[in-house]
Amino acid sequence: MNGARYAQITGWGMYVPEKVLTNEDLSHIVDTTDEWIVTMTGIRERRVVGDKESTATLAIRSARAALLVAGIAASEIDLIIVATITPEYLFPATASVVQDAIGATRAGAFDLAAGCSGFIYALTMANAYVRGGADHVLVIGAETLSRILDWTDRNTCVLFGDGAGAVVVSASAERSGVLASQLGSDGSGAELLYVPAGGSRVPTTHETISSGGHFARMNGREVFRFATTIMPQAVEAVVGDAGWQKADIDLVIPHQANRRIIESATKRLNLPPDKFFVNVDRYGNTSAASIPIALCEAIAAGRVKQGDKLVLVGFGAGLSWAAAALEWGAALPVKPQPWLRRLAVSIWFPLAAVRSFWRRTARHVYNWILGPVGKDDWRGRLRDRADRIGERSKPSSGPPGPKE
Ligand code: COA
């Protein structure tokens, strides 16, 4: 592609676990009521993962859905970014697990931790990478917050939920897609929303576990004040950067933390409430997953049209905040991909499982024959192995000799 490059969202997908946890269910776990939760947050229910699910399994399902909409085979992806604060492991990156599972054979992969602002941070990175020459970047927000909640702490456990959303960001010559973004951070508020233990500062010990240091802690009042102040500021700043007026905005897709925070931003921005998409009632706060999930549902509800001016805005742990202004470039409602293209995209998923199995098996066989560091004389090593197996199968005579 010659000339200017723009980064457009060409595919999108979401996945939430099947298990629904209602406010009524929560009232049997902690001292709370449906009325309190709905009045204070707008949340009615949230999804939580089952035993066999994890951040990566949610991310993979949302990624497959996004690739099918884009009609892009996983092998065409240049980079995968997973925004999450509940990664599969401390390391390696959840993005690497996703890369293997979907068969993104030529993609780089990394995780990005910027709390509930993570998806917009990742979208901003994808925009820069695409403008710099990449063709397709897969951006995922995925969380299993239920795994880091203290289910005896009513201040936090009623607020959060699990889920994942993904978008494919592709290069386009048309002036649309991500036109401006704003990223911000105020680390002086780090302890307002955090997991105190399990990192390098307070490593995991029996004491940190018995004191619940591995659970999320939050100062709700302070976070509320921060959110209601920063959200309108970030929207105004990014709208200015895009060269728009506030009245030009067709839809704001805010981070879904609390209906009252969204309503406060609506008033401060002096925008009609119907310009804000809200689905916090059904999923709670899914952190980095909340904006891509809301985007998918806004598209499904017919709230997004080609040429619309969208603002995405998030805030959260860090403290961090982010906003992006994008002009929607993809035609909607989306036309199903031709069947051959769908086949080319979906065939990649079972092939990825075979490829992963083959690579793991090959690694085991290689280690078995050559040892973990490899050896030049592999034939000699193979002979040694065969001899040892032969020795073992002979009947033993006398006491065993010293070990090699
Ligand atoms: N059920 C019932 N009562 C609860 C409760 C619950 N789940 N959680 C707290 N309460 C009680 C408190 O104990 C307190 O009772 P008291 O007055 O008898 O002491 C009362 O409700 C008020 O608690 P407080 O924590 O001061 O409420 P608040 O007005 O700050 O609202 C939040 C609490 C969590 C709804 C609000 O602070 C908030 O939304 N903060 C932002 C959180 C957020 O979005 N975090 C993620 C950002 S990404």
Boltz pocket constraint, residues with backbone or C-beta under 6 A from the ligand:
constraints:
  - pocket:
      binder: B
      contacts: [[A, 31], [A, 32], [A, 33], [A, 36], [A, 37], [A, 40], [A, 41], [A, 116], [A, 154], [A, 155], [A, 158], [A, 159], [A, 218], [A, 219], [A, 220], [A, 221], [A, 223], [A, 224], [A, 257], [A, 258], [A, 285], [A, 315], [A, 316], [A, 317]]
      max_distance: 6.0
